[in-house]
């Protein structure tokens, strides 16, 4: 009767199925949570569009002068007034694209905008009004000719026919959703089309129901891969990086792991010359230089005279092994996607060539016992001079391991001190020493710096130095006019630690 081997262990297969199902459920649960939040938001918008008629007169702020027939729909503090000195193309105003009002196709949000004031914003059924400490601004719906929302920066740009330049507002992320909805509701009331706005939200809700994420297909223990395949997958990840990694990272990881492998081979076989045969891709490694050179310990030999041999008759008893590492990439005529794993075979071959047998040499006549005794006896030293160490008999020589006592080696504490860690001053942990403390300005950040800092959407379009905005995001527009204008203004600079 056949027995189950390690690859058929039911416990291993059960654990694999549990991990795989957890891996599949995690993105599904995240997508389902996002879908539920959007569903609640849409249903709340629909209920408000059907029944909401505005705030009571007692909630109107004293700074807002209400006009005849005007109703306050929404107001909030902390809005930032922005102004643009150029003329971006904005789509016409309307509620038909709610809640996805964003920049028109082919248009990008403004890279530079001046924050001129901070104050309260009010939305009515006739206009949007801003009251700041220095400026008051009004955007009447009857004169509105362009409207655009930028969802990532929580900003809104509006163009009116009675003003030359485009201006707008930047709100906190928590207030931007209510502002966009009440702005669309006010536009619908101004056009006398509240019923059309309600019908539009109902269509959005029906479409949203069709976007409900489907649960993933679960697997069972019987679908677990073979243990050998799992081991190959681990080796592939170790040598060429995880799935989805950038080609640059995978190539770098492959070079490092191959170099470490060759170094390990050099440690195991320190005297074996290592050669690389690269098929399909040139290699720039010199593995033979990675193997450390360990000098053989010197043991004094007896002074017994040996028979002389001609140089041509000297032969090596044991041949040194030769290690050959072959890295082969299988050619393919079909295009390989960027995230696919390259088909690479690493072959390590250790060969040893037997040494040729030495020619027969006639045995010399054994010396007489008196000659051997005379050759082994050292000359009598002078009475006042100690015998030199090299004349000591072989039996008294110290073994190679005792040649250098551990006490004579330099202690680890005498090594060169490691540089102290750069203080971050509340900056995110990163391997480049970027800090909020004093240091040099950063004008050319590392390509993967957005993995450690929260970058704004147009981070790489900046032409200044790296700076942190008031909302915690970083920008490359430091030293430029209008830097961090969509993020509450400048907070502090990011430096290269010294």
Residue pairs with C-beta under 8 A, 6 or more apart in sequence:
4 10
6 12
6 227
7 226
7 227
7 228
10 221
12 224
12 227
13 221
13 222
13 224
14 221
16 221
16 224
16 225
16 230
17 219
17 220
17 221
17 223
17 224
20 219
21 216
21 218
21 219
24 216
24 217
24 218
24 219
25 216
28 213
28 215
28 216
31 213
32 212
32 213
35 208
35 211
35 212
35 213
38 208
39 205
39 208
39 209
41 99
41 177
42 99
42 201
42 204
42 205
42 208
43 205
45 98
45 99
45 181
45 201
46 198
46 201
46 202
46 205
48 181
48 185
49 185
49 188
49 194
49 197
49 198
49 201
50 198
52 73
52 185
53 71
54 71
54 72
54 73
54 124
54 125
55 71
55 72
55 73
55 74
55 75
57 66
59 72
59 75
60 66
60 72
61 75
61 120
61 122
61 131
63 120
63 131
64 72
64 75
64 122
64 129
64 131
66 72
66 124
67 126
69 126
70 124
70 125
70 126
70 127
71 124
71 125
71 189
72 122
72 123
72 124
73 123
73 124
73 125
73 182
73 185
73 186
74 122
74 123
74 178
74 179
74 182
75 120
75 121
75 122
75 123
76 120
76 121
76 171
76 175
76 178
76 179
77 119
77 120
78 118
78 120
78 171
78 172
78 175
79 118
79 119
79 120
79 121
79 130
79 169
79 170
79 171
79 175
80 115
80 117
80 118
80 169
80 170
80 171
80 485
80 488
81 115
81 116
81 117
81 118
81 119
81 130
81 132
81 135
81 137
81 167
81 168
81 169
82 113
82 114
82 115
82 116
82 155
82 157
82 167
82 168
82 169
82 170
82 485
82 486
83 113
83 114
83 116
83 165
83 166
83 167
84 110
84 112
84 113
84 114
84 157
84 165
84 166
84 167
84 168
85 114
85 165
86 110
86 166
87 165
87 166
88 107
88 110
88 148
88 157
88 166
89 104
89 107
89 146
90 104
90 107
90 145
90 146
90 147
90 148
90 157
90 158
90 159
90 166
91 97
91 104
91 146
91 147
91 148
92 145
92 146
92 147
93 141
93 144
93 145
93 146
93 147
93 158
93 187
94 147
94 187
95 184
95 185
95 187
95 188
95 197
95 200
96 200
98 180
98 181
98 184
98 200
98 201
98 204
99 177
99 180
99 181
99 204
101 147
101 148
101 149
101 180
101 184
102 148
102 149
102 150
102 151
103 109
103 148
103 150
104 148
107 148
108 458
109 150
109 153
109 155
109 457
109 458
109 486
110 157
111 458
111 461
111 462
111 477
112 477
112 480
112 481
112 482
112 485
113 155
113 168
113 482
113 485
113 486
114 481
114 482
114 485
115 170
115 482
115 485
115 489
116 132
116 134
116 135
117 130
117 132
117 133
117 134
117 135
118 132
118 133
119 130
119 131
119 132
119 133
119 135
120 130
120 131
120 132
121 128
121 129
121 130
121 131
121 169
121 171
121 179
122 128
122 129
122 131
123 179
123 182
123 183
123 186
124 186
125 185
125 186
125 189
125 190
126 140
126 141
126 142
126 186
126 190
127 138
127 139
127 140
127 141
127 186
128 138
128 139
128 158
128 169
128 183
128 186
129 136
129 137
129 138
129 139
130 136
130 137
130 138
130 169
137 167
139 158
139 160
139 167
140 160
141 186
141 187
141 190
142 190
143 160
143 161
143 162
144 158
144 159
144 160
144 187
145 159
145 160
145 161
146 157
146 158
146 159
146 166
147 156
147 157
147 158
147 159
147 183
148 156
148 157
149 155
149 156
149 180
150 156
150 157
150 486
151 176
152 457
153 170
153 456
153 457
153 486
153 487
154 170
154 171
154 172
154 173
154 175
154 176
154 486
155 168
155 169
155 170
155 171
155 486
156 168
156 169
156 170
156 171
156 176
156 179
156 180
156 183
157 166
157 167
157 168
158 166
158 167
158 168
159 166
169 179
170 485
170 486
170 487
170 488
171 179
184 197
185 194
185 197
188 194
188 196
188 197
225 233
236 341
238 257
239 253
239 254
239 257
239 258
239 344
239 346
240 250
240 253
240 254
240 341
240 342
240 344
241 249
241 250
241 253
241 254
243 339
243 341
244 339
245 253
247 338
254 344
255 285
258 285
258 325
258 327
258 346
259 285
259 287
259 290
261 325
261 346
262 274
262 285
262 287
262 290
262 291
262 325
263 287
263 290
263 291
265 272
265 274
265 287
265 291
265 323
265 325
265 348
266 272
266 274
266 287
266 290
266 291
266 292
267 291
267 292
269 291
269 321
269 323
269 350
270 291
270 292
270 293
270 294
271 320
272 291
272 320
272 321
272 322
272 323
272 350
273 288
273 320
273 322
273 323
274 287
274 288
274 290
274 291
274 323
274 324
274 325
275 287
275 288
275 322
275 323
275 324
275 325
276 283
276 285
276 287
276 324
276 325
276 326
276 327
277 324
277 325
277 326
277 327
278 326
278 327
279 326
279 327
279 328
279 329
280 328
280 329
280 330
280 331
281 327
281 329
283 327
287 325
297 400
297 403
298 400
299 394
299 397
299 400
300 390
300 392
300 394
300 397
301 394
302 376
302 394
303 375
303 376
304 372
304 375
304 376
305 367
305 375
307 361
307 363
307 364
309 361
313 358
313 359
313 361
314 358
315 355
315 356
315 357
315 358
316 355
317 355
318 355
319 352
319 353
319 354
319 355
320 352
321 350
321 351
321 352
322 350
322 351
322 352
322 353
323 348
323 349
323 350
324 347
324 348
324 349
324 350
324 351
325 346
325 347
325 348
326 345
326 346
326 347
326 349
327 344
327 345
327 346
328 344
328 345
328 347
329 342
329 343
329 344
329 345
330 343
330 344
330 345
332 343
336 342
367 375
376 393
378 387
378 391
381 387
422 433
422 435
422 437
422 497
422 498
423 435
423 437
423 497
424 435
424 436
424 437
425 435
425 436
425 437
426 436
427 434
427 435
427 436
427 453
427 494
428 452
428 453
428 454
429 452
430 449
430 452
430 453
431 452
432 446
432 449
432 452
432 496
433 439
433 496
433 497
434 442
434 445
434 449
434 452
434 453
434 466
434 494
434 495
434 496
434 497
435 494
435 495
435 496
435 497
436 468
436 492
436 493
436 494
436 495
437 495
437 497
438 495
438 498
439 495
439 496
439 497
439 498
440 495
440 496
440 498
441 465
441 466
441 478
441 493
441 495
441 496
442 465
442 466
442 494
442 495
442 496
443 464
443 465
443 466
445 466
445 476
449 455
449 466
450 459
453 474
453 494
454 472
454 473
454 474
455 473
455 474
455 475
456 469
456 473
456 474
456 475
456 486
456 487
459 474
459 475
459 476
460 476
461 476
462 475
462 476
462 477
462 478
462 480
462 483
463 476
463 477
463 480
464 476
464 477
464 478
464 479
464 480
464 483
465 476
465 478
465 479
465 493
465 494
466 474
466 475
466 476
466 478
466 493
466 494
467 474
467 475
467 476
467 477
467 478
467 479
467 483
467 484
467 490
467 491
467 492
467 493
467 494
468 474
468 475
468 490
468 491
468 492
468 493
468 494
469 475
469 483
469 484
469 487
469 488
469 489
469 490
469 491
470 484
470 487
470 488
470 489
470 490
470 491
471 487
471 488
473 487
474 494
475 483
475 484
475 487
477 483
477 484
478 490
478 493
483 490
484 490
484 491
